[in-house]
């Protein structure tokens, strides 16, 4: 039966130091690649953001154009011919007035579906633009966090170099107790 000797404060602090060093190394290895991937150069980010804004504006313009098309369909070529055809005697014989009215409403319905599709596209592009902005901020914050961790890691390594005898290289090493000064006058 082996008796486990309680740790001294020095041993406890050294083990905690080694755990922190190991954890920081793992965190840096996880965060730094993600931060690098999330960040884009400013020019590239500006081009992508500008392109997304242009696509979003163009989509909203297409929504307005489609709504104007639905309102003014009777005045636009070749769609103004639909009411004229429905009044033509030769066409009325072949097709009923109901069929011609359904044709006019079908064209308006297709335009309405197009307008809804453009609204959906514009909203999706706006969402993508906002998501990219959030990802850029997250990448910047992760980069700062990685920098702080690297600074902490460097200070830990500096402590290890400054006190090579007092700091064991791994958790399995035996920590030598600090030699106490003698208060003996005779020595």
C-alpha positions in Angstrom: 0.0 0.0 0.0 1.6 3.2 -1.1 0.9 6.4 0.7 0.4 9.4 -1.6 2.4 12.3 -0.2 0.4 15.6 -0.2 1.7 18.1 -2.7 3.5 21.2 -1.5 2.5 24.6 -2.7 5.5 24.8 -5.0 4.7 21.4 -6.6 1.1 22.5 -7.0 2.0 25.8 -8.6 4.5 24.0 -11.0 1.9 21.5 -12.1 -0.7 24.2 -12.6 1.9 26.1 -14.6 2.5 23.1 -16.8 -1.2 22.5 -17.3 -1.7 26.1 -18.3 1.2 25.8 -20.8 -0.3 22.7 -22.3 -3.8 24.2 -22.5 -2.5 27.4 -24.1 -0.6 25.4 -26.7 -3.8 23.5 -27.6 -6.0 26.6 -27.7 -3.5 28.4 -30.0 -3.4 25.4 -32.3 -7.2 25.5 -32.5 -7.9 29.2 -32.7 -5.1 30.5 -34.9 -6.0 28.6 -38.1 -9.7 29.5 -37.7 -8.9 33.2 -37.2 -6.6 33.1 -40.2 -9.3 31.5 -42.4 -12.0 33.9 -41.2 -10.0 37.0 -42.0 -9.7 38.3 -45.5 -7.6 41.1 -46.8 -9.3 44.5 -46.6 -9.4 44.9 -50.4 -10.9 41.5 -51.0 -13.5 42.1 -48.2 -14.3 45.5 -49.7 -14.8 44.0 -53.2 -17.1 41.2 -51.9 -19.1 43.6 -49.7 -19.4 46.1 -52.6 -20.5 43.3 -55.0 -23.1 42.1 -52.5 -24.5 45.6 -52.1 -24.7 46.0 -55.9 -26.5 42.7 -56.2 -28.9 43.6 -53.4 -29.7 47.0 -55.0 -30.2 45.4 -58.4 -32.6 42.8 -56.9 -34.7 45.6 -55.3 -34.7 47.5 -58.6 -35.9 44.3 -60.3 -38.7 44.0 -57.7 -39.9 47.5 -58.4 -39.6 46.9 -62.2 -41.7 43.7 -61.9 -44.3 45.5 -59.9 -44.4 48.3 -62.5 -44.7 45.7 -65.2 -47.7 44.2 -63.4 -49.4 47.6 -63.1 -48.7 48.8 -66.6 -48.9 45.4 -68.5 -51.8 46.7 -70.7 -49.5 49.5 -72.0 -46.3 47.5 -72.7 -45.5 45.9 -76.0 -46.3 43.0 -76.7 -48.5 42.5 -73.7 -50.9 45.2 -74.7 -52.0 42.9 -77.5 -53.6 40.4 -75.0 -56.7 42.6 -74.4 -56.9 43.4 -78.1 -56.7 39.7 -79.1 -59.5 38.9 -76.6 -61.8 41.5 -78.4 -60.9 40.1 -81.9 -63.8 38.3 -83.4 -61.7 35.6 -85.1 -59.9 34.7 -81.8 -63.2 34.8 -79.8 -64.5 32.0 -82.0 -61.5 29.8 -81.4 -60.9 30.7 -77.7 -63.4 31.9 -75.1 -63.2 35.2 -73.3 -62.5 33.3 -70.1 -59.4 31.7 -71.7 -58.1 35.1 -72.8 -58.7 36.6 -69.3 -56.9 33.6 -67.8 -54.0 34.2 -70.1 -53.7 37.8 -68.9 -53.9 36.8 -65.3 -51.3 34.0 -65.9 -48.9 36.6 -67.3 -49.5 38.8 -64.2 -49.1 35.8 -61.9 -45.8 34.8 -63.5 -44.6 38.4 -63.0 -45.8 38.3 -59.3 -43.8 35.1 -58.8 -40.8 36.8 -60.3 -41.2 39.8 -58.0 -41.4 37.4 -54.9 -38.3 35.6 -56.1 -36.4 38.9 -56.4 -37.5 39.9 -52.9 -36.2 36.6 -51.6 -32.9 37.0 -53.5 -32.5 40.5 -52.1 -33.1 39.4 -48.5 -30.7 36.5 -48.9 -28.0 38.7 -50.2 -28.6 41.1 -47.3 -28.3 38.2 -44.9 -25.1 37.0 -46.5 -23.6 40.6 -46.3 -24.5 40.8 -42.6 -23.1 37.3 -41.9 -19.8 38.2 -43.6 -19.6 41.3 -41.4 -20.1 39.2 -38.3 -17.5 36.6 -39.5 -15.0 39.4 -40.0 -15.5 40.7 -36.5 -15.3 37.1 -35.1 -12.0 36.6 -37.1 -10.5 39.8 -35.8 -11.5 38.9 -32.2 -10.1 35.4 -32.5 -6.9 36.8 -33.9 -6.5 39.1 -30.9 -7.3 36.2 -28.6 -4.6 34.1 -30.3 -2.1 36.9 -30.0 -2.8 37.2 -26.3 -2.4 33.5 -25.9 0.9 33.6 -27.8 2.1 36.4 -25.5 1.2 34.3 -22.5 3.0 31.3 -24.0 6.1 33.4 -24.6 6.1 34.7 -21.0 5.8 31.1 -19.7 8.7 30.0 -21.9 10.7 32.9 -20.6 10.0 31.8 -17.1 11.1 28.3 -17.9 14.4 29.7 -19.4 15.0 31.9 -16.5 14.5 29.2 -13.9 15.6 25.9 -15.6 16.6 24.1 -12.5 13.4 25.0 -10.5 11.0 24.3 -13.4 10.7 20.7 -14.4 10.3 20.0 -18.1 7.1 17.8 -17.7 4.6 16.7 -15.2 6.4 13.5 -14.4 9.5 15.3 -13.1 10.3 15.4 -9.4 10.3 18.9 -7.9 13.2 19.5 -5.6 12.1 21.4 -2.5 13.5 24.8 -2.1 16.6 24.8 0.2 15.7 26.8 3.3 18.2 29.2 4.6 19.7 28.3 8.0 19.1 30.7 10.8 21.8 29.0 12.8 24.3 31.5 13.9 27.0 29.0 14.2 26.9 28.1 10.5 
